[in-house]
Amino acid sequence: MAGRNPLKDKLEDEELDLSMMQLTDVPVRDIEQLGSKVLTVNLSHNLLTTLPGNFPLLSHITKLDLSKNQLVELPENFGGFKSLKSLDLYANQLVKLPVSFAQLKNLKWLDLKDNPLCPAVKQAAGDCITPNDCAMCAKKVVALLQSMESQLQRERQRRMAEEMAQQKEIEKREEMERERVRQEKRAAKEKRREEARVREAETKKETDQKVRHEMQLNGNQNAKSKNNLHSSNGHASSPDPAVSRSCLGSLVMF
């Protein structure tokens, strides 16, 4: 069985009173367990210096009192309090507000007195002495943050455009480099082919010269053989003069 919520006794008529409890952190989980019936949360007169990032997730809260704490900043997602109509930040240590503050479109009352605000926020906030001043504070501060948000969006878009342009330029240079490498490879390949064709032509030329030389040598040898044969036949048909004279002498003696 789940334990009893320690904050249950602090809830009355949709308002959760956690003021003057020396809190250094917001009990978000316990507040969340109380459900959407908690519309007002009073955390004034505590020791809070920061707020947990999951606190703005309690988007059903319509009134939030954080006065008389030691807050030096609000979480970047503070705009998650989309239902917030009244916000008291009196007497803290806030210098600036998160850009997400621009999302508090339902905010009708805001007190920023006694904070070391930056000049732009301080001017928009005004004095916040009367309820009407606090209403104007809510309107002007939200409008200021909306303007800042728009400027930041334009700046982000400009940076994105620059980054895209830079990326395209990098890709273009990389493609040019790849094309250069491809051309060098094609040139080297064509050079190898040309060198191969030259070697093939030289080899063919050398082979043809060798064949012609061999044919010439064979022709000379055949001619010499024929001459030798003709010479041999001529000697065999002519009688030896010495033999003829011997025969003639023999006849005379008879």
C-alpha positions as CSV (number, residue, x, y, z in Angstrom):
1,M,0.0,0.0,0.0
2,A,1.4,3.4,-1.0
3,G,2.4,5.8,1.7
4,R,0.3,8.8,2.6
5,N,1.2,12.0,0.6
6,P,2.9,14.4,3.1
7,L,1.4,17.4,1.2
8,K,-2.2,16.3,1.4
9,D,-2.9,18.3,4.5
10,K,-1.4,21.4,2.8
11,L,-4.1,21.3,0.0
12,E,-7.2,23.3,0.5
13,D,-9.7,24.6,-2.1
14,E,-7.3,23.8,-5.0
15,E,-4.5,25.7,-3.3
16,L,-1.4,24.0,-2.1
17,D,0.3,26.1,0.6
18,L,4.0,25.3,0.9
19,S,5.1,28.7,2.1
20,M,7.6,29.3,5.0
21,M,8.7,25.6,5.1
22,Q,12.5,26.3,4.6
23,L,12.3,24.4,1.4
24,T,15.5,24.2,-0.7
25,D,13.8,22.1,-3.4
26,V,10.3,21.8,-4.9
27,P,8.7,18.4,-4.0
28,V,7.5,18.0,-7.6
29,R,6.7,14.2,-7.3
30,D,4.4,14.8,-4.2
31,I,2.7,17.7,-6.0
32,E,2.2,15.6,-9.1
33,Q,0.6,12.8,-7.0
34,L,-2.1,15.2,-5.8
35,G,-3.3,15.5,-9.4
36,S,-4.8,18.3,-11.4
37,K,-6.9,19.5,-8.5
38,V,-3.9,21.5,-7.5
39,L,-4.3,24.8,-9.4
40,T,-2.5,27.2,-7.0
41,V,0.9,26.5,-5.5
42,N,2.3,28.9,-2.9
43,L,6.1,28.4,-2.4
44,S,6.8,31.9,-1.0
45,H,9.2,32.6,1.8
46,N,11.5,29.5,1.3
47,L,15.1,29.0,0.4
48,L,14.8,28.0,-3.2
49,T,17.7,29.0,-5.5
50,T,16.6,27.0,-8.5
51,L,13.6,25.1,-9.7
52,P,13.7,21.5,-10.9
53,G,13.4,21.0,-14.7
54,N,10.3,18.8,-14.3
55,F,8.4,21.4,-12.3
56,P,7.0,23.2,-15.4
57,L,5.5,19.8,-16.6
58,L,2.7,20.5,-14.1
59,S,1.1,22.5,-16.8
60,H,-2.3,22.6,-15.1
61,I,-1.1,25.1,-12.5
62,T,-2.8,28.5,-13.0
63,K,-1.3,30.5,-10.0
64,L,2.3,30.2,-8.7
65,D,3.8,32.2,-5.9
66,L,7.6,32.1,-5.7
67,S,8.1,35.4,-3.9
68,K,10.7,35.9,-1.1
69,N,13.1,33.1,-2.2
70,Q,16.6,33.3,-3.5
71,L,16.0,32.2,-7.1
72,V,18.9,33.2,-9.4
73,E,17.4,31.6,-12.6
74,L,14.3,29.8,-13.9
75,P,14.5,26.6,-15.9
76,E,14.7,26.9,-19.6
77,N,11.4,25.1,-20.0
78,F,9.6,27.4,-17.7
79,G,7.2,28.1,-20.6
80,G,5.7,24.7,-19.9
81,F,3.4,26.4,-17.4
82,K,1.0,27.0,-20.3
83,S,-2.1,27.5,-18.0
84,L,-0.3,30.0,-15.7
85,K,-2.3,33.2,-15.2
86,S,-0.7,34.7,-12.1
87,L,3.1,34.5,-11.3
88,D,4.7,36.2,-8.3
89,L,8.5,36.4,-8.5
90,Y,8.9,39.3,-6.1
91,A,12.1,39.6,-4.1
92,N,14.4,37.1,-5.7
93,Q,17.8,37.3,-7.5
94,L,16.7,37.0,-11.1
95,V,18.7,38.9,-13.7
96,K,17.0,37.5,-16.8
97,L,14.2,35.3,-17.9
98,P,14.3,32.2,-20.1
99,V,13.1,32.6,-23.7
100,S,10.4,30.0,-23.1
101,F,8.7,32.7,-21.0
102,A,7.3,33.8,-24.3
103,Q,5.0,30.8,-24.3
104,L,3.1,32.0,-21.2
105,K,0.3,33.4,-23.4
106,N,-2.3,33.1,-20.6
107,L,-0.3,35.1,-18.1
108,K,-2.4,38.1,-16.8
109,W,-0.5,39.1,-13.6
110,L,3.3,39.2,-13.0
111,D,5.3,40.8,-10.2
112,L,9.1,41.1,-10.7
113,K,9.9,43.8,-8.1
114,D,13.1,43.6,-6.1
115,N,15.1,41.5,-8.7
116,P,18.4,42.7,-10.2
117,L,16.8,42.5,-13.7
118,C,18.8,43.3,-16.9
119,P,17.8,46.7,-18.3
120,A,15.5,45.4,-21.1
121,V,13.4,43.2,-18.7
122,K,13.4,45.8,-16.0
123,Q,12.1,48.5,-18.4
124,A,9.3,46.1,-19.7
125,A,8.4,45.0,-16.1
126,G,7.9,48.5,-14.8
127,D,7.2,49.2,-11.1
128,C,4.5,46.6,-10.4
129,I,2.9,48.7,-7.6
130,T,-0.7,48.4,-8.4
131,P,-2.7,45.4,-9.8
132,N,-2.9,47.3,-13.1
133,D,0.9,47.7,-13.1
134,C,1.3,43.9,-12.6
135,A,-1.1,43.2,-15.5
136,M,0.9,45.5,-17.8
137,C,4.1,43.8,-16.5
138,A,2.7,40.4,-17.6
139,K,1.7,41.8,-21.0
140,K,4.9,43.7,-21.7
141,V,7.4,41.1,-20.4
142,V,5.7,38.3,-22.4
143,A,5.8,40.5,-25.5
144,L,9.5,41.2,-24.9
145,L,10.3,37.6,-24.6
146,Q,8.3,36.8,-27.7
147,S,10.3,39.4,-29.6
148,M,13.5,37.9,-28.3
149,E,12.3,34.4,-29.2
150,S,11.6,35.7,-32.8
151,Q,15.0,37.2,-33.0
152,L,16.6,34.0,-31.8
153,Q,14.6,32.0,-34.3
154,R,15.7,34.3,-37.1
155,E,19.3,34.0,-35.8
156,R,19.0,30.3,-35.7
157,Q,17.6,30.2,-39.2
158,R,20.4,32.5,-40.4
159,R,23.0,30.2,-38.8
160,M,21.3,27.2,-40.3
161,A,21.4,28.8,-43.7
162,E,25.1,29.7,-43.3
163,E,25.8,26.2,-42.1
164,M,23.9,24.7,-45.1
165,A,25.8,27.0,-47.5
166,Q,29.1,26.0,-45.9
167,Q,28.1,22.4,-46.1
168,K,27.2,22.7,-49.7
169,E,30.5,24.5,-50.4
170,I,32.3,21.7,-48.6
171,E,30.4,19.1,-50.6
172,K,31.1,21.0,-53.8
173,R,34.9,21.1,-53.1
174,E,34.8,17.4,-52.2
175,E,33.0,16.6,-55.4
176,M,35.5,18.7,-57.4
177,E,38.3,16.8,-55.6
178,R,36.7,13.5,-56.4
179,E,36.3,14.6,-60.1
180,R,39.9,15.6,-60.2
181,V,41.0,12.2,-58.9
182,R,38.7,10.5,-61.4
183,Q,40.2,12.5,-64.2
184,E,43.7,11.7,-63.0
185,K,42.8,8.0,-62.9
186,R,41.3,8.1,-66.4
187,A,44.3,10.0,-67.7
188,A,46.6,7.4,-66.0
189,K,44.6,4.6,-67.5
190,E,44.6,6.1,-71.0
191,K,48.4,6.6,-70.6
192,R,48.8,3.0,-69.7
193,R,46.7,2.0,-72.7
194,E,48.7,4.2,-75.0
195,E,52.0,2.8,-73.6
196,A,50.6,-0.7,-74.2
197,R,49.7,0.2,-77.8
198,V,53.2,1.6,-78.4
199,R,54.8,-1.5,-76.8
200,E,52.6,-3.7,-79.0
201,A,53.4,-1.7,-82.1
202,E,57.2,-1.9,-81.3
203,T,56.9,-5.6,-80.6
204,K,55.1,-6.2,-83.9
205,K,57.7,-4.1,-85.7
206,E,60.5,-6.0,-84.2
207,T,58.8,-9.3,-85.0
208,D,58.2,-8.2,-88.6
209,Q,61.8,-7.2,-89.0
210,K,63.0,-10.5,-87.5
211,V,60.7,-12.4,-89.9
212,R,62.0,-10.4,-92.9
213,H,65.6,-10.9,-91.8
214,E,65.1,-14.7,-91.4
215,M,63.4,-14.8,-94.8
216,Q,66.3,-12.9,-96.3
217,L,68.8,-15.3,-94.7
218,N,66.8,-18.3,-96.0
219,G,66.7,-16.8,-99.4
220,N,70.5,-16.3,-99.5
221,Q,71.1,-19.8,-98.3
222,N,68.8,-21.3,-101.0
223,A,70.5,-19.2,-103.7
224,K,73.9,-20.5,-102.6
225,S,72.7,-24.1,-102.6
226,K,71.4,-23.7,-106.1
227,N,74.7,-22.3,-107.3
228,N,76.6,-25.1,-105.8
229,L,74.4,-27.7,-107.5
230,H,74.9,-26.1,-110.9
231,S,78.6,-26.1,-110.4
232,S,78.7,-29.8,-109.5
233,N,76.7,-30.8,-112.7
234,G,79.1,-28.9,-115.0
235,H,82.2,-30.8,-113.8
236,A,80.6,-34.2,-114.3
237,S,79.8,-33.8,-118.0
238,S,83.2,-32.4,-119.1
239,P,86.0,-35.1,-119.6
240,D,89.2,-34.8,-117.8
241,P,91.9,-33.6,-120.3
242,A,94.5,-35.8,-118.7
243,V,92.5,-38.9,-119.1
244,S,91.7,-38.1,-122.7
245,R,95.3,-37.7,-123.6
246,S,96.2,-41.0,-121.9
247,C,93.6,-42.8,-124.0
248,L,94.8,-41.3,-127.2
249,G,98.4,-42.3,-126.4
250,S,97.3,-45.9,-126.0
251,L,95.7,-45.9,-129.4
252,V,98.8,-44.6,-131.1
253,M,101.0,-47.3,-129.6
254,F,98.8,-49.9,-131.1
